[in-house]
Amino acid sequence: MSGRADPAIAPARLPRGHPAPGVVLELLKPITWFPPMWAFMCGAVSSGASLGATWHLALAGIILAGPLVCGMSQAVNDWFDREVDAINEPHRPIPSGRMPGRWGLYVAIAWTGVSLGWGAMLGLWGFVATLLGVALAWAYSAPPLRLKANGWWGNLACGLAYESLPWITAAAVLSAAAPGPLVLAIATLYGLAAHGIMTLNDFKAIEGDRRSGVRSLPVQLGAERAARVACWCMGVPQLAVIALLLAMGAPVHAAIVALLLAGQGWAMARMLRDPKALAPWYNGTGVLMFVLGMLTCGFALRAAAVP
């Protein structure tokens, strides 16, 4: 199936005008800012730096990760997904006409510039990370790469951008040095595990994705197989995290992460009974245990970094 949208489902030409500030905020989707902001906080904790002395850097980084880079990525995605959203979620700002003309694209470009400028204030580490985050956001949604057109690549890019990159950036910015191998390993494992979370997020858009040529994993594999793949993607990296925590001499932290993973296992088993109906429920239960495990690892890395 081609990646081009079916002309029959393209939205009508949008009216000219200026969007209201509330509509711009809706386009930036504040509800999506939490994962990268949380990951940046976990990275700040894991850095071993004095949070009392570096709180301003931590706050600036959290703003960069959430309202700026993540908000920008949402604007980019909604502009290039406007035909799909006309099917799945026609109430969104662009397909509904509340974000008129090409304003969705203009907001995406402007927020890209603001993000890069803000990232530059965090020094070389912050600026390079912002460049990478911006590049991943555009590559995920925009042609010619449009990584989201294939669920394997798109969800990988999204997971690494939402979890691994903010964590590693925080550790680098707050410590003013390259993060150690354990920080890199655990941050990367959680980014890989987030691939499964992104797959579950795709369940709400199956029909629009199928009709517009987006080959999400639920489209490629069907709902039940995609849900099982998502569970394996979430679970296996966390098992590796537990092994790393034990190897670094943090048995208490490892036990906490193991208990949280067991709780996720219970939620996964329930979700697999009806993946299409229960994927949103899992995102409100299993994901909470997932992010608590991230913070637990942050404290374990901090204890190892601070004599």
Wavefront OBJ file of the C-alpha trace (Angstrom):
o trace
v 0.000 0.000 0.000
v 1.338 3.416 -0.872
v 2.088 6.060 1.766
v -0.138 8.613 0.025
v -3.454 9.512 1.553
v -6.651 8.597 -0.245
v -7.943 11.816 -1.880
v -11.434 10.786 -0.896
v -10.609 11.259 2.767
v -8.726 14.557 2.469
v -10.316 17.370 4.521
v -11.953 20.296 2.822
v -9.917 23.419 2.185
v -9.567 25.260 5.459
v -10.630 28.894 5.832
v -8.151 31.707 6.094
v -7.597 33.450 9.424
v -5.638 33.240 12.642
v -6.008 30.498 15.250
v -6.992 31.370 18.791
v -4.233 30.947 21.439
v -6.188 28.116 23.043
v -6.248 26.249 19.740
v -2.464 26.623 19.388
v -2.046 25.170 22.880
v -4.357 22.305 21.938
v -2.200 21.634 18.866
v 0.871 21.355 21.114
v -0.969 18.734 23.244
v 0.157 19.384 26.846
v -1.019 15.900 27.872
v 1.811 14.394 25.790
v 4.554 16.411 27.477
v 4.740 14.236 30.584
v 6.883 11.312 29.269
v 9.909 13.361 28.100
v 9.649 15.694 31.106
v 9.638 12.672 33.426
v 12.573 11.127 31.553
v 14.546 14.373 31.884
v 13.823 14.379 35.626
v 15.041 10.774 35.889
v 18.205 11.775 34.040
v 18.715 14.716 36.390
v 18.423 12.396 39.387
v 20.789 9.843 37.837
v 23.449 12.463 37.052
v 24.672 12.609 40.634
v 24.800 16.418 40.415
v 23.617 18.561 43.304
v 20.032 19.391 42.404
v 20.159 22.382 44.721
v 22.982 23.890 42.680
v 21.661 22.872 39.272
v 17.900 23.329 39.726
v 17.814 26.085 37.105
v 19.350 23.751 34.516
v 16.924 20.992 35.471
v 13.945 23.337 35.144
v 15.155 24.696 31.793
v 15.676 21.147 30.546
v 12.224 20.009 31.638
v 10.693 22.952 29.752
v 12.800 22.072 26.714
v 11.814 18.395 26.788
v 8.088 18.966 27.289
v 6.456 22.221 26.131
v 9.105 22.943 23.503
v 10.500 19.857 21.735
v 7.582 17.531 22.506
v 5.067 20.284 21.758
v 6.846 20.986 18.488
v 6.762 17.306 17.561
v 2.999 17.228 18.131
v 2.477 20.206 15.822
v 4.657 18.608 13.137
v 2.809 15.315 13.468
v -0.651 16.873 13.308
v 0.211 18.851 10.187
v 1.445 15.824 8.260
v -1.315 13.608 9.713
v -4.182 15.956 8.899
v -5.749 13.537 6.389
v -5.538 10.618 8.835
v -6.947 12.748 11.653
v -9.879 13.705 9.434
v -10.932 10.046 9.828
v -9.744 9.119 13.312
v -10.097 12.392 15.220
v -11.874 15.047 13.129
v -12.293 17.241 16.209
v -8.552 18.039 16.287
v -7.534 21.639 15.504
v -6.454 21.150 11.868
v -9.143 18.831 10.429
v -11.865 20.689 12.356
v -10.855 23.982 10.717
v -10.088 25.709 14.024
v -6.415 25.857 12.939
v -6.995 27.487 9.542
v -4.943 27.490 6.365
v -1.300 26.520 6.819
v -1.096 27.729 10.409
v -0.393 24.221 11.662
v 2.796 24.170 9.590
v 3.727 27.701 10.653
v 3.389 26.777 14.339
v 5.539 23.663 13.801
v 8.305 25.709 12.141
v 8.173 28.503 14.718
v 8.271 26.074 17.646
v 11.240 24.332 16.043
v 13.143 27.630 16.067
v 12.168 28.383 19.662
v 13.285 24.895 20.746
v 16.678 25.252 19.080
v 17.215 28.659 20.656
v 16.275 27.372 24.104
v 18.471 24.300 23.698
v 21.449 26.520 22.858
v 21.115 28.135 26.299
v 21.868 24.744 27.864
v 25.342 24.607 26.335
v 26.818 22.251 23.774
v 25.250 19.098 25.231
v 21.823 20.693 25.338
v 22.041 22.143 21.840
v 23.257 18.926 20.206
v 20.514 16.957 21.961
v 17.922 19.482 20.810
v 19.144 19.195 17.236
v 18.791 15.435 17.434
v 15.340 15.666 19.000
v 14.135 18.121 16.361
v 15.552 15.942 13.569
v 13.797 12.848 14.946
v 10.497 14.723 15.250
v 10.532 15.861 11.627
v 11.839 12.503 10.361
v 9.064 10.718 12.252
v 6.224 12.672 10.656
v 7.404 14.413 7.496
v 8.249 13.095 4.033
v 10.475 11.787 2.620
v 11.441 9.654 5.636
v 8.105 9.690 7.510
v 9.261 6.957 9.889
v 5.795 6.597 11.349
v 4.638 5.070 8.047
v 6.153 1.831 9.396
v 5.387 0.964 13.007
v 8.706 -0.783 13.594
v 10.835 2.251 12.755
v 8.434 4.969 13.845
v 7.816 3.548 17.309
v 11.538 2.989 17.805
v 12.312 6.620 16.933
v 9.502 7.832 19.162
v 10.514 5.697 22.137
v 14.146 6.779 21.973
v 13.158 10.434 21.555
v 10.635 10.385 24.417
v 12.595 8.384 26.991
v 16.272 7.838 26.151
v 17.234 11.216 24.690
v 15.822 13.409 27.513
v 17.349 11.120 30.157
v 20.805 11.159 28.558
v 20.578 14.906 27.901
v 19.782 15.652 31.533
v 22.648 13.512 32.781
v 25.051 15.285 30.421
v 23.822 18.847 31.037
v 23.683 18.623 34.823
v 27.030 16.869 35.192
v 28.691 18.847 32.353
v 30.226 15.584 31.126
v 29.441 12.591 28.971
v 27.117 10.186 30.830
v 28.613 6.923 32.047
v 27.924 3.566 30.397
v 25.328 2.509 32.982
v 23.299 5.690 32.446
v 23.480 5.191 28.688
v 22.498 1.536 28.958
v 19.503 1.994 31.268
v 18.229 5.077 29.426
v 18.471 3.217 26.117
v 16.699 0.148 27.502
v 13.774 2.249 28.679
v 13.629 3.921 25.276
v 13.472 0.494 23.634
v 10.758 -0.593 26.067
v 8.725 2.485 25.133
v 8.388 0.966 21.641
v 5.653 -1.200 23.132
v 3.860 1.759 24.689
v 3.861 3.545 21.331
v 2.396 0.425 19.712
v -0.509 0.445 22.176
v -1.081 4.127 21.383
v -1.603 3.136 17.737
v -4.707 1.094 18.546
v -6.905 4.179 18.556
v -6.042 4.980 14.912
v -6.220 1.607 13.164
v -8.910 2.491 10.622
v -7.395 5.811 9.576
v -3.908 4.330 9.437
v -5.092 1.463 7.239
v -6.908 3.746 4.797
v -4.084 6.285 4.553
v -1.191 3.845 4.143
v 0.354 4.136 7.626
v 1.598 0.632 8.446
v 1.391 0.725 12.224
v 1.939 -2.584 13.975
v -1.789 -3.093 14.638
v -2.333 -2.627 10.881
v 0.536 -4.944 9.932
v 0.025 -7.677 12.530
v -3.568 -7.334 13.633
v -4.654 -6.209 17.089
v -3.891 -9.391 19.054
v -0.426 -10.053 17.618
v 0.536 -6.376 17.875
v -0.508 -6.339 21.527
v 1.638 -9.396 22.265
v 4.613 -7.816 20.482
v 4.061 -4.643 22.513
v 4.149 -6.638 25.757
v 7.417 -8.355 24.813
v 8.923 -5.018 23.783
v 7.988 -3.514 27.143
v 8.982 -6.464 29.280
v 12.298 -7.763 27.925
v 14.258 -4.482 28.234
v 13.065 -4.130 31.825
v 14.364 -7.607 32.589
v 17.723 -6.410 31.268
v 17.450 -3.333 33.513
v 16.906 -5.577 36.543
v 19.991 -7.590 35.610
v 22.055 -4.409 35.308
v 20.866 -3.154 38.697
v 21.883 -6.456 40.296
v 25.261 -6.330 38.543
v 25.936 -2.814 39.845
v 25.142 -3.850 43.415
v 21.658 -2.337 43.786
v 19.515 -5.324 44.875
v 16.845 -3.216 46.606
v 16.303 -1.081 43.511
v 16.305 -4.223 41.370
v 13.621 -5.773 43.589
v 11.446 -2.647 43.302
v 11.710 -2.657 39.501
v 10.954 -6.399 39.481
v 7.791 -5.857 41.545
v 6.719 -3.045 39.239
v 7.352 -5.292 36.226
v 5.259 -8.026 37.839
v 2.444 -5.509 38.196
v 2.807 -4.640 34.537
v 2.636 -8.360 33.738
v -0.739 -8.574 35.497
v -1.980 -5.523 33.546
v -0.644 -6.985 30.285
v -2.492 -10.265 30.859
v -5.747 -8.389 31.374
v -5.172 -6.117 28.390
v -4.499 -9.074 26.076
v -8.054 -10.344 26.606
v -9.326 -7.464 24.437
v -6.428 -5.302 23.186
v -8.513 -2.847 21.166
v -10.772 -2.050 24.103
v -8.231 -2.278 26.930
v -5.120 -0.620 25.434
v -6.209 2.800 26.830
v -6.789 1.182 30.235
v -3.270 -0.267 30.158
v -1.838 3.159 29.387
v -3.374 4.396 32.626
v -2.168 1.504 34.779
v 0.808 -0.389 33.374
v 2.544 2.756 32.146
v 2.387 4.255 35.646
v 4.376 1.280 36.963
v 6.756 1.627 34.002
v 7.629 5.244 34.814
v 7.995 4.515 38.524
v 10.602 1.929 37.555
v 12.437 4.616 35.581
v 12.642 6.853 38.645
v 13.794 3.931 40.773
v 16.653 3.399 38.324
v 17.479 7.090 38.482
v 17.978 6.848 42.234
v 20.029 3.653 41.853
v 22.352 5.380 39.370
v 22.587 8.407 41.650
v 23.596 6.228 44.598
v 26.291 4.645 42.463
v 27.554 8.043 41.257
v 27.660 9.825 44.619
v 30.263 8.486 47.073
l 1 2 3 4 5 6 7 8 9 10 11 12 13 14 15 16 17 18 19 20 21 22 23 24 25 26 27 28 29 30 31 32 33 34 35 36 37 38 39 40 41 42 43 44 45 46 47 48 49 50 51 52 53 54 55 56 57 58 59 60 61 62 63 64 65 66 67 68 69 70 71 72 73 74 75 76 77 78 79 80 81 82 83 84 85 86 87 88 89 90 91 92 93 94 95 96 97 98 99 100 101 102 103 104 105 106 107 108 109 110 111 112 113 114 115 116 117 118 119 120 121 122 123 124 125 126 127 128 129 130 131 132 133 134 135 136 137 138 139 140 141 142 143 144 145 146 147 148 149 150 151 152 153 154 155 156 157 158 159 160 161 162 163 164 165 166 167 168 169 170 171 172 173 174 175 176 177 178 179 180 181 182 183 184 185 186 187 188 189 190 191 192 193 194 195 196 197 198 199 200 201 202 203 204 205 206 207 208 209 210 211 212 213 214 215 216 217 218 219 220 221 222 223 224 225 226 227 228 229 230 231 232 233 234 235 236 237 238 239 240 241 242 243 244 245 246 247 248 249 250 251 252 253 254 255 256 257 258 259 260 261 262 263 264 265 266 267 268 269 270 271 272 273 274 275 276 277 278 279 280 281 282 283 284 285 286 287 288 289 290 291 292 293 294 295 296 297 298 299 300 301 302 303 304 305 306 307
